[in-house]
Amino acid sequence: MGSGRAGPGMVDPRDVPVGDVYITLDEVRIVLDRQGRRCVRCGAPLRPGLTYFDLRRPVICGGSRTPGNVEALCPSCHRRHMRRIRELLAMHQRR
Ligand SMILES: [Zn+2]
């Protein structure tokens, strides 16, 4: 147990959805402990059900789907983050 990360196409049912990525409960705990259970952007305390996990560096920008590239955000920082990702995606598609 706890061995082997879920890769693309191998999603464990207990995994937490992270935008376009999935991380395991172990990885969720690693990220939360690293951040002291606070939003990495604004420092607001993170609450269960109101915590969003996003890739710090999106996959389209060369980011990896590993805990080191995942950050936990509060709902408002998550919204801001997703808006930025959409802008990045639009820039990529224009090329
Ligand atoms: Zn925040």
Residues whose N, C-alpha, C, O or C-beta is under 5 A from the ligand:
A	BS01	ZN	C39 R41 C42 G43 A44 C74 C77
